[in-house]
């Protein structure tokens, strides 16, 4: 049963990070399609 809790937490953290990245890109006026490239650019 605990695995579901871990998956839920993982997804929650992942979504939070996605929102932060999207906000950063919008702030910089940059359209980022490739997440990997995005992370390198910071």
MDTraj code that builds the backbone (N, CA, C; nanometers):
import mdtraj as md
import numpy as np

residues = "UNK UNK UNK UNK UNK UNK UNK UNK UNK UNK UNK UNK UNK UNK UNK UNK UNK UNK UNK UNK UNK UNK UNK UNK UNK UNK UNK UNK UNK UNK UNK UNK UNK UNK UNK UNK UNK UNK UNK UNK UNK UNK".split()
xyz = np.array([
    [0.0829, -0.1220, 0.0000],
    [0.0000, 0.0000, 0.0000],
    [0.0858, 0.1263, 0.0000],
    [0.1982, 0.1218, 0.0700],
    [0.2800, 0.2430, 0.0827],
    [0.3307, 0.2952, -0.0506],
    [0.3481, 0.2068, -0.1469],
    [0.3984, 0.2501, -0.2785],
    [0.3083, 0.3564, -0.3405],
    [0.1793, 0.3482, -0.3172],
    [0.0873, 0.4488, -0.3729],
    [0.1134, 0.5860, -0.3122],
    [0.1449, 0.5878, -0.1842],
    [0.1757, 0.7145, -0.1162],
    [0.3029, 0.7737, -0.1767],
    [0.4042, 0.6905, -0.1977],
    [0.5296, 0.7382, -0.2566],
    [0.5061, 0.7945, -0.3971],
    [0.4265, 0.7234, -0.4772],
    [0.3963, 0.7692, -0.6134],
    [0.3235, 0.9031, -0.6083],
    [0.2279, 0.9166, -0.5173],
    [0.1519, 1.0407, -0.5042],
    [0.2435, 1.1570, -0.4685],
    [0.3328, 1.1347, -0.3714],
    [0.4268, 1.2399, -0.3294],
    [0.5191, 1.2755, -0.4452],
    [0.5713, 1.1733, -0.5159],
    [0.6607, 1.1966, -0.6291],
    [0.5932, 1.2826, -0.7355],
    [0.4693, 1.2489, -0.7714],
    [0.3954, 1.3245, -0.8724],
    [0.3718, 1.4675, -0.8241],
    [0.3371, 1.4841, -0.6961],
    [0.3115, 1.6164, -0.6402],
    [0.4364, 1.7045, -0.6519],
    [0.5514, 1.6503, -0.6120],
    [0.6772, 1.7249, -0.6194],
    [0.7111, 1.7550, -0.7651],
    [0.6924, 1.6580, -0.8530],
    [0.7208, 1.6755, -0.9955],
    [0.6372, 1.7894, -1.0535],
    [0.5088, 1.7918, -1.0190],
    [0.4201, 1.8973, -1.0695],
    [0.4614, 2.0340, -1.0162],
    [0.5001, 2.0409, -0.8895],
    [0.5460, 2.1669, -0.8301],
    [0.6680, 2.2186, -0.9061],
    [0.7624, 2.1282, -0.9341],
    [0.8832, 2.1674, -1.0070],
    [0.8510, 2.2134, -1.1480],
    [0.7576, 2.1456, -1.2133],
    [0.7167, 2.1849, -1.3479],
    [0.6628, 2.3275, -1.3478],
    [0.5803, 2.3596, -1.2482],
    [0.5232, 2.4940, -1.2392],
    [0.6318, 2.5979, -1.2185],
    [0.7324, 2.5671, -1.1365],
    [0.8434, 2.6597, -1.1130],
    [0.9197, 2.6830, -1.2416],
    [0.9483, 2.5757, -1.3161],
    [1.0216, 2.5869, -1.4427],
    [0.9415, 2.6697, -1.5422],
    [0.8110, 2.6431, -1.5513],
    [0.7266, 2.7181, -1.6440],
    [0.7264, 2.8666, -1.6089],
    [0.7184, 2.8966, -1.4785],
    [0.7180, 3.0355, -1.4329],
    [0.8495, 3.1034, -1.4676],
    [0.9607, 3.0331, -1.4461],
    [1.0934, 3.0879, -1.4787],
    [1.1016, 3.1208, -1.6273],
    [1.0557, 3.0286, -1.7100],
    [1.0616, 3.0485, -1.8550],
    [0.9779, 3.1678, -1.8975],
    [0.8607, 3.1815, -1.8385],
    [0.7736, 3.2931, -1.8726],
    [0.8384, 3.4232, -1.8275],
    [0.9005, 3.4195, -1.7111],
    [0.9660, 3.5384, -1.6564],
    [1.0814, 3.5826, -1.7476],
    [1.1535, 3.4857, -1.8004],
    [1.2671, 3.5150, -1.8886],
    [1.2226, 3.5392, -2.0327],
    [1.0942, 3.5218, -2.0577],
    [1.0420, 3.5396, -2.1933],
    [1.0954, 3.4341, -2.2880],
    [1.1078, 3.3130, -2.2375],
    [1.1661, 3.2053, -2.3171],
    [1.0672, 3.0904, -2.3302],
    [1.0500, 3.0418, -2.4509],
    [0.9600, 2.9287, -2.4737],
    [1.0433, 2.8014, -2.4704],
    [1.0165, 2.7169, -2.3747],
    [1.0992, 2.5977, -2.3573],
    [1.0187, 2.4713, -2.3812],
    [1.0536, 2.3974, -2.4844],
    [0.9840, 2.2728, -2.5148],
    [1.0599, 2.1541, -2.4567],
    [1.1927, 2.1615, -2.4609],
    [1.2743, 2.0507, -2.4126],
    [1.3167, 2.0770, -2.2684],
    [1.2600, 2.0013, -2.1764],
    [1.2853, 2.0215, -2.0334],
    [1.4335, 2.0035, -2.0003],
    [1.4978, 1.9091, -2.0646],
    [1.6392, 1.8825, -2.0374],
    [1.7243, 2.0048, -2.0722],
    [1.6981, 2.0642, -2.1866],
    [1.7698, 2.1850, -2.2276],
    [1.7419, 2.2985, -2.1301],
    [1.6171, 2.3064, -2.0850],
    [1.5764, 2.4089, -1.9879],
    [1.6636, 2.4026, -1.8648],
    [1.6767, 2.2835, -1.8084],
    [1.7517, 2.2668, -1.6840],
    [1.8988, 2.3013, -1.7025],
    [1.9544, 2.2718, -1.8186],
    [2.0942, 2.3045, -1.8462],
    [2.1135, 2.4559, -1.8495],
    [2.0140, 2.5263, -1.9033],
    [2.0265, 2.6707, -1.9199],
    [2.0233, 2.7495, -1.7897],
    [1.9820, 2.6863, -1.6805],
    [1.9735, 2.7641, -1.5566],
    [2.1079, 2.7723, -1.4884],
])
top = md.Topology()
chain = top.add_chain()
for i, resn in enumerate(residues, 1):
    res = top.add_residue(resn, chain, resSeq=i)
    for name in ("N", "CA", "C"):
        top.add_atom(name, md.element.get_by_symbol(name[0]), res)
traj = md.Trajectory(xyz[None], top)
